[in-house]
Amino acid sequence: MELTGCNLQSYYDKLESLRDVLEKPWKLTDHLEALTILEAEIAELAFSAEDMVDLKSRKWIGMMNRYTNSKDLKAQNLTLEGTSEHALEPENMMGWVELAKTILATKLYKDPCIMSRFVIHAKAIVSKEYCVRNVLLSLLSCINGKTNEFHEQQQNGQLADRLQKCLKGRRYLVVIDDIWTTEAWDDIKLCFPDCINGSRILLTTRNVEVAEYASSGKPPYHMRLMNLNESWSLLYEKVFAKDSFPSEFEQLGKQIASKCRGLPLAIVVIAGLLSKIGKTLDEWQSVSENVSSVLSTDLEAQCMRVLALSYCHLPSHLKPCFLYFAILAKNELISLDKLVELWDVEGFLKVEDIKSIEEVAETCLNELIAKSLISVHNLSFDGKIKNCGMHDVIHELCLREARNMNFVNVHGRTRDQNPCSAHLRVEELPFNLVRVLDLDLIGCASFPSGILCLIHLRYLALRLYPCLEQSLGFEGEVPSSLIDILPSMSSLCYLQTFILSLPFSIDCQYPFILPSEILTIPRLRHLRLDWNYFQYHELTEKSLLLNNLQYLSGVNPWYCTASSFRLFPNLKKLQICGVREDFCSHKDMNDFRYLDQLKELVFDLRYPCSSCFLESVTRSGSTRQDPLKFQIKMQESPPADDLPPLFLPPPDAFPQKLKNLVLSGTSLRWKDLSIVGKLPKLMTLTITCDACISEEWEVVNEGFPHLKFLLLQGLDFEYWTASCDHFPCLERLFIEDCEYLDSIPLEFADVTTLSLIDIRYCPESVGISAKQIQQDIQDNYGSSIDVHINQAM
C-alpha cells in the first residue's frame, strides 16, 4: 500500500464492521445455518481481496477499489443477543465413549502403584491413518525422554531393532492407543520381546475383532454408555458443582440428560452451556429443545454435531487458530514455538495494549485448551507447554469446518516413508502468494531458486542436502558447495521466520557459509541456523539494526562481540553454536550486557568426530564489502577431557534479565558455575553433555539463590556436595544419564520448596537417595514431593 499509494481504509472498515456482527453473542434459537453462511461469505470476500492485493503488489500497479462494493452482505435480519460467547464450553472430555478408553488406559498408565512395578513406560497412538514409523518414534521418544535427530534419520527397520533392544530384559508397560486393524498389530508386535518378567502391553481399540485378535486369552474389557442416573449425576456435577441446586430444575435437568443418550461428551458440552446461561426454567427448556434437534441417532454423528456447536460458539479470532490444526495429520503433534510462529505469520494474532505476540498466542491457546478443543501432550521440564494436538474426532471436525470455510484443503499424503529419504525438486513454484513454506522434512539438494520470487513469504524452513563427499579430507579454501549454499535473500522483504538446517552427522560436521544479507531482512523475528560463518564481512556497529529479531540460534562465537550484539537490541533468545576451535579462538566473548532484553541463552559446543572449521580469514579485495577468503581446516576432534576448559564471562557481562541458561558440551570447571549463581533473575539451569567436567561438584559461595528448575544430563561427575542453602528456591530437579553419580545430597530434604525429583537412567543409589529425601520431607515437615524413577541401567 505504501509503494502503490492505494488506500483501502474504507474496505478495512467494512470488514471490521462485519467482524463485529460475528462477535456479538447469539441465542441457540437463532439461524445457525444463516450465520455460518454469512461467516463463510465474509471470509471468502476477505481472502479474495487479500489475494488480489497481493497479486497486484507483485506488479507494483493499482489495486482493486472496484471490488469494495462487489458484494452486499447484510446481517440485519439476524437476532444477535443473549448468551455470552462462552455459552458452549466443554470444560473437559471425561467419560466420552470414544475417549473413555484412552482416559482409562492413561489413568492406569500414570497410576503410581502401577508405574512403580515397571522400569520402562511408553505410549503411542495408532489411529485409523496408521503409520508404523510414527508409532516407533513415539515409543522411542517415551523411552529416551525425547525424539533425537539420530532416530529421525533412521529407517523403519533400524527403529524397530532399536526399540526391541531398549525393551529387552527390562520390565516394561506399553500402551498402544486406538489401534484399528489386526494388520497394524502384526506390524509392531514383534518389537515387544517377551522376557517372561511381568511386562505388559495395553491396547485400546474400537474394533472387537482387533481386541480379541491381540488378546492374550482373557476377554477384552468393553466400555459402555452411561445410564440415566449416571448421566444426571455428571450433568449435576458440571452445572452445580459450586452453586446451590434449585430443586425445581431436577426434572428438566434429567430430561436434558436423557436426551444426551448416554454420551458423556454431549452431557459435558450441554452442561457447559447450562452453567453459563441464566438459571431460569424458560432458558433450560430452550436448551432441552435444542438438544433434541442437535443429537441424531448415530453415535458418531452425535459427537460431531455437539462438537460443532462448541466450534460455532468460538469468538471469531479463535476460529482460524483452531482451523489451522487442519494442516496436521491425525494425532500429529506440533511444538508450541512453531505453532506461535505460524499463527503470527498467518496474521491470526492481534496484539493489543502492551501484550507481546507470545502472550496473545498463549491466551488463545489456553482458551482452546479450556474448551477441550486442543490437548496438551508434553510439558518441558520446567512445566511449560511443549507440544499440543487434538483428538482424531475433533480433528475430523476441524478438517470439515476448514473445508467449508475454504480455509485449508488437505490432499492425500504418504506418512509412512522416512521423510529424509525424499528429496524435493523445486524449480517452478506454482503458489506465488504463499506465506508459509515448510520444507524441513523434505530434503533439497540446493536452494530452490523459485523461492526468491515468493515475495509475500513470511515463514521459510529448509533442510539442505548438498553434495559434501567431495570435500572430505579437504584442507585449504572453503569448498564452493558450502559457499554457494544460499543466494542473496533480500527480495524476501516480509520474511519473519527463517529456519535452515543440514542433516546431522556424528561422524563429520560442516558449517554453513552464509551471505551476510540474511541479516538485512528487516522484519526477521526468528532466525534459526545450524553452525555457520558469514561469507562477506564481519558484523559491525554500522550494520543494519534488526529491531524485530527475537530469536537467534546458530550464531558462531566469532560474532559474539559487543559490536555484533548492538544489532539485536530486542533479542530474547540466543543460541551460540560452534566447535571447540570457534570458542577458543574468541576468548573475548564476554560481553552480553547489550542484550538487555535477553531471557534465554544457550551455549552449544559440538564434538563431532571430525569437522572443518574456520582457521583464518583474509580479505580478497581492498574494501569491506569484498568477500572473505576462508581457510578451512579439517581434523579429528580430541576428547573433551584433553582440552583446556572454557571460561564464562563475569556476572556483570551477562544480561540482567536472563531467566534460562543452557550449557552443553562446554567442558567448564564446576567451580565456574558460581558465576551463574550470581545472575539475579536466573530460574532455569540446564547442564548437559559434558558441560562441566571433573568428578566432583562442590557447590560454593551462595549457590543458586533464585533457581527453580535444574536439569543435569549426560554428565560424568561422581560426587555432589551441596546444602539446602545453596538451592533455597528449587522446585524441580531432573537428573538423566549421569551413570557415575553416587547420590543426591540428602540436605535437599530441607529445601522446603522442592516438589519433584525425576531420575532417569542413573545408578540405583541415586534413586535410593531421592526416596530418602522424600521420606525425610514427609517425616520432618509433614509434606510430600513426587519422585519419579526410571532406572534402565
ZAMARGU-4260 file (C-alpha; in steps of 0.2 Angstrom, whole numbers, plus 5000, padded with zeros to 4 digits):
<rodrens>
0) 5000/5000/5000 | 5014/5012/5004 | 5023/5008/4987 | 5007/5010/4977 | 4999/5024/4986
5) 4982/5015/4987 | 4970/5017/5002 | 4960/5003/5007 | 4954/5010/5024 | 4936/5010/5019
10) 4937/4992/5014 | 4945/4988/5030 | 4932/4997/5040 | 4918/4987/5031 | 4927/4971/5036
15) 4929/4976/5054 | 4910/4980/5055 | 4906/4963/5048 | 4918/4955/5061 | 4909/4965/5075
20) 4892/4957/5069 | 4900/4940/5071 | 4907/4944/5088 | 4890/4948/5096 | 4883/4934/5107
25) 4868/4924/5099 | 4855/4913/5105 | 4854/4894/5101 | 4837/4898/5093 | 4845/4910/5080
30) 4848/4904/5062 | 4864/4894/5064 | 4864/4890/5046 | 4862/4908/5040 | 4876/4914/5052
35) 4888/4900/5046 | 4884/4905/5028 | 4887/4924/5032 | 4903/4920/5041 | 4909/4910/5026
40) 4905/4924/5014 | 4914/4937/5024 | 4929/4925/5025 | 4929/4922/5006 | 4927/4941/5002
45) 4942/4944/5014 | 4953/4930/5006 | 4949/4936/4989 | 4953/4954/4992 | 4969/4949/5001
50) 4974/4938/4986 | 4970/4952/4974 | 4980/4965/4984 | 4995/4953/4985 | 4994/4949/4966
55) 4994/4967/4961 | 5008/4972/4973 | 5019/4959/4964 | 5017/4970/4949 | 5018/4987/4958
60) 5001/4993/4950 | 4985/5000/4957 | 4973/4988/4966 | 4955/4983/4967 | 4944/4998/4973
65) 4930/4992/4962 | 4930/4976/4972 | 4925/4985/4988 | 4906/4986/4983 | 4906/4969/4974
70) 4895/4961/4987 | 4882/4967/4999 | 4882/4957/5014 | 4869/4962/5027 | 4865/4954/5043
75) 4851/4965/5049 | 4838/4950/5049 | 4848/4940/5062 | 4844/4942/5081 | 4861/4943/5089
80) 4859/4944/5108 | 4858/4934/5124 | 4871/4922/5129 | 4889/4925/5130 | 4902/4919/5118
85) 4907/4906/5131 | 4889/4898/5131 | 4896/4881/5125 | 4912/4877/5134 | 4916/4858/5136
90) 4926/4860/5151 | 4933/4843/5150 | 4930/4827/5139 | 4930/4815/5153 | 4918/4800/5150
95) 4915/4801/5132 | 4914/4784/5125 | 4927/4786/5111 | 4939/4795/5123 | 4934/4784/5138
100) 4946/4770/5133 | 4960/4782/5131 | 4956/4790/5148 | 4955/4773/5157 | 4971/4767/5149
105) 4980/4784/5153 | 4974/4783/5171 | 4981/4765/5173 | 4997/4771/5164 | 5000/4785/5176
110) 4995/4777/5192 | 5009/4777/5204 | 5006/4760/5210 | 5007/4753/5193 | 5021/4764/5187
115) 5032/4758/5201 | 5031/4740/5195 | 5039/4744/5178 | 5056/4750/5173 | 5051/4757/5156
120) 5034/4766/5152 | 5030/4770/5134 | 5014/4775/5125 | 5009/4778/5106 | 4993/4782/5097
125) 4990/4772/5081 | 4973/4778/5074 | 4965/4774/5058 | 4978/4783/5047 | 4991/4770/5053
130) 5010/4774/5051 | 5022/4762/5059 | 5036/4775/5058 | 5026/4787/5069 | 5022/4773/5082
135) 5040/4768/5083 | 5046/4786/5085 | 5033/4789/5099 | 5038/4774/5109 | 5057/4778/5107
140) 5053/4796/5112 | 5044/4790/5128 | 5059/4778/5132 | 5073/4791/5129 | 5064/4806/5135
145) 5064/4814/5118 | 5065/4810/5100 | 5083/4814/5094 | 5089/4818/5077 | 5098/4802/5076
150) 5082/4792/5077 | 5074/4804/5064 | 5087/4799/5051 | 5085/4780/5053 | 5074/4769/5043
155) 5059/4759/5050 | 5069/4743/5052 | 5083/4751/5062 | 5070/4760/5073 | 5061/4743/5076
160) 5078/4735/5080 | 5082/4749/5092 | 5065/4748/5101 | 5067/4730/5104 | 5085/4732/5111
165) 5078/4745/5123 | 5065/4734/5130 | 5074/4718/5130 | 5077/4711/5148 | 5068/4725/5156
170) 5050/4725/5163 | 5040/4737/5153 | 5022/4744/5151 | 5017/4749/5134 | 5001/4757/5129
175) 4995/4756/5111 | 4980/4768/5110 | 4967/4767/5096 | 4973/4753/5085 | 4961/4750/5071
180) 4967/4734/5062 | 4974/4717/5065 | 4987/4721/5052 | 4993/4736/5062 | 4996/4725/5077
185) 5005/4712/5067 | 5017/4726/5061 | 5023/4731/5078 | 5020/4716/5090 | 5037/4709/5085
190) 5046/4724/5093 | 5040/4719/5110 | 5051/4705/5117 | 5043/4693/5129 | 5056/4690/5143
195) 5044/4682/5155 | 5047/4696/5168 | 5030/4703/5170 | 5030/4716/5156 | 5013/4721/5149
200) 5005/4729/5134 | 4989/4738/5135 | 4979/4741/5119 | 4963/4751/5116 | 4953/4749/5100
205) 4935/4752/5093 | 4935/4735/5085 | 4931/4720/5095 | 4939/4709/5082 | 4956/4718/5084
210) 4954/4717/5103 | 4951/4698/5103 | 4965/4695/5090 | 4978/4704/5101 | 4971/4697/5117
215) 4982/4685/5127 | 4967/4674/5131 | 4957/4685/5143 | 4941/4693/5136 | 4943/4712/5132
220) 4936/4725/5143 | 4921/4734/5135 | 4917/4752/5138 | 4898/4757/5138 | 4887/4772/5138
225) 4880/4780/5153 | 4863/4776/5161 | 4851/4789/5166 | 4857/4791/5184 | 4875/4792/5178
230) 4870/4805/5165 | 4861/4816/5178 | 4875/4814/5190 | 4888/4820/5178 | 4876/4835/5172
235) 4873/4840/5190 | 4891/4839/5194 | 4896/4850/5180 | 4882/4863/5182 | 4880/4865/5201
240) 4897/4860/5207 | 4900/4877/5215 | 4882/4883/5217 | 4867/4878/5227 | 4855/4867/5217
245) 4837/4873/5215 | 4826/4858/5216 | 4814/4864/5203 | 4827/4861/5190 | 4829/4842/5193
250) 4815/4836/5182 | 4820/4847/5167 | 4839/4843/5170 | 4835/4824/5170 | 4826/4827/5154
255) 4841/4836/5146 | 4852/4822/5152 | 4842/4808/5145 | 4842/4817/5128 | 4860/4815/5128
260) 4858/4796/5126 | 4872/4791/5137 | 4885/4801/5128 | 4896/4809/5141 | 4904/4822/5129
265) 4886/4828/5125 | 4882/4830/5143 | 4898/4839/5147 | 4896/4851/5132 | 4877/4855/5137
270) 4882/4857/5155 | 4895/4870/5149 | 4881/4879/5141 | 4869/4877/5156 | 4882/4884/5168
275) 4884/4900/5158 | 4866/4905/5155 | 4854/4912/5167 | 4846/4900/5179 | 4828/4901/5173
280) 4816/4887/5168 | 4812/4895/5151 | 4831/4895/5146 | 4833/4877/5152 | 4818/4872/5142
285) 4825/4881/5126 | 4841/4871/5129 | 4831/4855/5131 | 4823/4858/5114 | 4839/4862/5106
290) 4847/4846/5112 | 4833/4836/5104 | 4837/4845/5087 | 4855/4843/5088 | 4858/4825/5093
295) 4855/4812/5080 | 4853/4793/5081 | 4870/4789/5075 | 4883/4789/5089 | 4897/4797/5079
300) 4885/4810/5071 | 4880/4814/5089 | 4898/4818/5094 | 4901/4828/5078 | 4885/4839/5080
305) 4889/4843/5098 | 4907/4847/5094 | 4901/4858/5080 | 4891/4868/5092 | 4906/4871/5103
310) 4916/4877/5087 | 4902/4889/5082 | 4902/4897/5099 | 4921/4901/5097 | 4924/4920/5095
315) 4930/4924/5078 | 4948/4927/5082 | 4949/4910/5089 | 4942/4901/5074 | 4957/4902/5062
320) 4968/4897/5077 | 4958/4881/5079 | 4956/4878/5060 | 4974/4879/5057 | 4976/4862/5066
325) 4969/4855/5049 | 4987/4856/5042 | 4992/4842/5054 | 4989/4824/5051 | 4978/4815/5064
330) 4987/4813/5080 | 5001/4823/5074 | 5009/4835/5087 | 5016/4852/5085 | 5028/4862/5096
335) 5021/4877/5104 | 5035/4888/5097 | 5031/4883/5080 | 5013/4885/5082 | 5015/4903/5089
340) 5026/4907/5074 | 5014/4900/5061 | 4999/4909/5069 | 5009/4925/5069 | 5015/4925/5051
345) 4997/4920/5046 | 4990/4936/5054 | 4979/4927/5067 | 4986/4936/5082 | 4980/4954/5085
350) 4992/4962/5098 | 4983/4975/5109 | 4989/4985/5124 | 5006/4981/5130 | 5005/4962/5126
355) 5018/4953/5116 | 5014/4941/5102 | 5019/4927/5113 | 5007/4932/5127 | 4992/4934/5114
360) 4996/4917/5107 | 4997/4909/5124 | 4980/4917/5129 | 4972/4910/5113 | 4979/4893/5116
365) 4974/4892/5134 | 4956/4897/5128 | 4956/4882/5116 | 4963/4870/5129 | 4950/4876/5142
370) 4936/4872/5129 | 4944/4854/5126 | 4947/4858/5108 | 4966/4857/5110 | 4975/4845/5121
375) 4992/4847/5129 | 5004/4832/5126 | 5021/4836/5133 | 5027/4848/5146 | 5045/4854/5147
380) 5055/4850/5162 | 5050/4867/5169 | 5032/4864/5167 | 5028/4874/5151 | 5018/4868/5137
385) 5030/4859/5124 | 5018/4850/5112 | 5000/4851/5108 | 4987/4842/5097 | 4969/4836/5095
390) 4959/4820/5097 | 4956/4812/5080 | 4937/4815/5081 | 4940/4834/5084 | 4952/4834/5070
395) 4939/4827/5059 | 4928/4842/5064 | 4942/4854/5061 | 4945/4847/5043 | 4927/4848/5039
400) 4925/4866/5045 | 4941/4871/5037 | 4935/4864/5020 | 4918/4873/5022 | 4927/4889/5025
405) 4939/4886/5011 | 4952/4888/5024 | 4963/4873/5021 | 4962/4859/5008 | 4972/4843/5014
410) 4977/4832/4999 | 4982/4814/5002 | 4999/4812/5010 | 5011/4797/5012 | 5017/4797/5030
415) 5025/4780/5031 | 5041/4784/5022 | 5056/4791/5030 | 5055/4810/5025 | 5073/4811/5025
420) 5074/4799/5010 | 5063/4810/4999 | 5071/4825/4990 | 5061/4839/4983 | 5065/4846/4966
425) 5058/4864/4966 | 5061/4873/4950 | 5044/4881/4946 | 5034/4885/4962 | 5015/4887/4957
430) 5010/4896/4973 | 5015/4914/4971 | 5006/4921/4986 | 5011/4908/4999 | 5016/4915/5016
435) 5022/4899/5024 | 5034/4886/5016 | 5040/4872/5027 | 5052/4860/5018 | 5061/4855/5034
440) 5055/4836/5031 | 5059/4836/5013 | 5077/4837/5008 | 5083/4849/4995 | 5100/4847/4986
445) 5102/4865/4984 | 5092/4881/4987 | 5076/4881/4976 | 5078/4897/4966 | 5060/4899/4964
450) 5058/4904/4982 | 5066/4921/4979 | 5050/4925/4969 | 5039/4922/4984 | 5039/4940/4990
455) 5025/4938/5002 | 5034/4924/5011 | 5033/4925/5030 | 5040/4908/5035 | 5053/4898/5027
460) 5060/4881/5033 | 5073/4872/5023 | 5084/4856/5026 | 5098/4856/5013 | 5107/4840/5007
465) 5122/4847/4997 | 5135/4835/4990 | 5149/4836/5003 | 5158/4820/5000 | 5170/4828/4988
470) 5176/4839/5002 | 5181/4825/5014 | 5199/4827/5019 | 5200/4844/5011 | 5212/4857/5018
475) 5213/4875/5010 | 5200/4886/5003 | 5182/4883/5008 | 5173/4871/4996 | 5161/4880/4984
480) 5147/4868/4989 | 5147/4877/5006 | 5150/4895/5000 | 5136/4894/4987 | 5123/4886/4998
485) 5112/4901/4999 | 5109/4916/4987 | 5105/4933/4992 | 5088/4934/5000 | 5085/4952/5000
490) 5069/4950/4989 | 5060/4941/5004 | 5057/4958/5012 | 5042/4951/5023 | 5051/4936/5030
495) 5049/4934/5048 | 5055/4916/5052 | 5069/4908/5043 | 5075/4890/5048 | 5090/4882/5039
500) 5097/4865/5044 | 5109/4852/5037 | 5107/4833/5040 | 5116/4829/5057 | 5131/4818/5057
505) 5141/4812/5072 | 5155/4807/5061 | 5159/4824/5052 | 5151/4841/5053 | 5152/4855/5041
510) 5147/4873/5044 | 5136/4884/5033 | 5145/4898/5024 | 5131/4911/5023 | 5129/4928/5014
515) 5128/4942/5027 | 5112/4948/5018 | 5102/4937/5029 | 5105/4950/5042 | 5097/4964/5032
520) 5080/4957/5031 | 5071/4970/5042 | 5056/4960/5048 | 5065/4945/5054 | 5059/4939/5071
525) 5066/4921/5071 | 5082/4916/5063 | 5087/4898/5066 | 5103/4892/5058 | 5115/4877/5060
530) 5133/4880/5064 | 5139/4894/5052 | 5151/4908/5046 | 5147/4923/5036 | 5154/4925/5019
535) 5156/4944/5016 | 5160/4954/5031 | 5160/4954/5050 | 5146/4961/5060 | 5149/4979/5065
540) 5140/4993/5074 | 5137/5001/5057 | 5127/4986/5051 | 5108/4986/5049 | 5099/4985/5066
545) 5087/4971/5067 | 5074/4978/5079 | 5062/4964/5076 | 5073/4950/5079 | 5068/4940/5095
550) 5076/4923/5092 | 5093/4919/5085 | 5101/4902/5085 | 5116/4895/5077 | 5127/4911/5079
555) 5145/4907/5079 | 5156/4913/5094 | 5166/4923/5080 | 5152/4935/5080 | 5148/4936/5099
560) 5155/4953/5102 | 5148/4969/5109 | 5148/4977/5092 | 5138/4962/5085 | 5126/4962/5099
565) 5121/4980/5097 | 5112/4975/5081 | 5099/4965/5090 | 5093/4976/5104 | 5076/4966/5107
570) 5083/4949/5106 | 5075/4937/5119 | 5083/4920/5115 | 5101/4917/5109 | 5109/4900/5105
575) 5128/4901/5102 | 5134/4886/5092 | 5151/4880/5086 | 5165/4868/5088 | 5179/4869/5100
580) 5191/4880/5089 | 5177/4893/5087 | 5175/4895/5106 | 5194/4895/5109 | 5198/4907/5095
585) 5187/4921/5103 | 5191/4922/5121 | 5184/4940/5121 | 5167/4933/5120 | 5162/4940/5136
590) 5150/4955/5134 | 5132/4951/5133 | 5126/4967/5143 | 5120/4975/5127 | 5107/4961/5125
595) 5097/4969/5139 | 5080/4960/5134 | 5088/4943/5133 | 5079/4930/5144 | 5086/4913/5137
600) 5104/4909/5132 | 5111/4893/5126 | 5130/4888/5124 | 5131/4873/5112 | 5148/4867/5109
605) 5149/4852/5097 | 5161/4837/5097 | 5159/4828/5080 | 5172/4815/5077 | 5180/4827/5064
610) 5175/4844/5057 | 5181/4858/5045 | 5182/4875/5054 | 5187/4892/5051 | 5206/4894/5055
615) 5210/4911/5047 | 5202/4924/5037 | 5209/4936/5024 | 5201/4948/5013 | 5201/4945/4994
620) 5200/4964/4990 | 5203/4981/4997 | 5185/4986/5003 | 5175/4979/5017 | 5162/4973/5005
625) 5174/4961/4996 | 5172/4943/5000 | 5182/4935/5013 | 5194/4921/5009 | 5191/4907/5021
630) 5204/4895/5027 | 5195/4879/5032 | 5204/4865/5041 | 5198/4848/5044 | 5204/4837/5058
635) 5199/4825/5071 | 5192/4832/5087 | 5201/4827/5103 | 5191/4821/5118 | 5184/4835/5129
640) 5195/4829/5143 | 5211/4833/5133 | 5206/4851/5130 | 5208/4866/5142 | 5192/4871/5149
645) 5182/4886/5143 | 5178/4901/5154 | 5162/4910/5157 | 5161/4929/5156 | 5159/4938/5173
650) 5142/4940/5181 | 5141/4959/5176 | 5143/4954/5157 | 5128/4943/5157 | 5111/4951/5153
655) 5102/4955/5170 | 5085/4949/5164 | 5092/4932/5160 | 5080/4918/5166 | 5085/4902/5157
660) 5103/4896/5154 | 5108/4880/5145 | 5126/4874/5145 | 5130/4860/5133 | 5147/4852/5129
665) 5157/4867/5136 | 5169/4857/5147 | 5168/4871/5161 | 5175/4868/5178 | 5162/4865/5191
670) 5168/4879/5202 | 5165/4891/5187 | 5146/4889/5190 | 5147/4901/5205 | 5147/4914/5191
675) 5130/4908/5185 | 5123/4908/5203 | 5126/4927/5204 | 5113/4930/5190 | 5099/4939/5199
680) 5084/4933/5188 | 5090/4915/5184 | 5076/4902/5186 | 5081/4888/5175 | 5098/4880/5173
685) 5102/4865/5161 | 5119/4857/5162 | 5121/4843/5149 | 5133/4834/5138 | 5150/4836/5147
690) 5145/4855/5150 | 5156/4853/5166 | 5170/4841/5169 | 5179/4833/5184 | 5172/4820/5196
695) 5165/4832/5210 | 5153/4846/5210 | 5155/4855/5226 | 5143/4870/5226 | 5152/4885/5234
700) 5148/4903/5240 | 5129/4907/5239 | 5125/4894/5226 | 5109/4897/5216 | 5098/4908/5227
705) 5084/4911/5214 | 5085/4894/5204 | 5068/4885/5202 | 5072/4871/5189 | 5088/4861/5187
710) 5092/4848/5174 | 5108/4838/5174 | 5110/4827/5159 | 5124/4816/5152 | 5137/4821/5165
715) 5152/4811/5171 | 5153/4818/5189 | 5153/4806/5204 | 5150/4816/5219 | 5139/4831/5223
720) 5141/4841/5238 | 5128/4855/5242 | 5117/4861/5256 | 5099/4867/5256 | 5105/4885/5257
725) 5113/4883/5240 | 5096/4880/5232 | 5083/4888/5243 | 5070/4890/5230 | 5072/4874/5220
730) 5056/4866/5214 | 5060/4853/5202 | 5076/4843/5200 | 5079/4832/5184 | 5094/4820/5183
735) 5096/4810/5167 | 5110/4799/5160 | 5123/4803/5175 | 5130/4785/5175 | 5143/4788/5188
740) 5134/4799/5201 | 5133/4792/5218 | 5119/4801/5226 | 5109/4817/5228 | 5114/4827/5243
745) 5102/4822/5257 | 5102/4840/5263 | 5090/4843/5249 | 5077/4836/5262 | 5077/4854/5269
750) 5073/4863/5253 | 5056/4867/5258 | 5051/4872/5240 | 5055/4856/5232 | 5040/4847/5224
755) 5048/4835/5211 | 5063/4824/5209 | 5064/4815/5192 | 5078/4802/5189 | 5081/4793/5173
760) 5095/4781/5168 | 5105/4783/5183 | 5113/4771/5196 | 5101/4763/5209 | 5110/4773/5223
765) 5103/4790/5215 | 5085/4783/5216 | 5088/4777/5234 | 5094/4794/5239 | 5079/4803/5231
770) 5067/4791/5240 | 5077/4795/5256 | 5074/4814/5253 | 5056/4811/5250 | 5054/4801/5266
775) 5064/4814/5276 | 5052/4828/5270 | 5037/4818/5275 | 5044/4815/5292 | 5051/4832/5296
780) 5039/4843/5288 | 5023/4833/5285 | 5023/4837/5267 | 5026/4826/5251 | 5035/4828/5235
785) 5034/4817/5219 | 5048/4806/5215 | 5049/4798/5198 | 5062/4785/5194 | 5066/4776/5178
790) 5082/4765/5181 | 5086/4757/5165 | 5105/4754/5169
</rodrens>
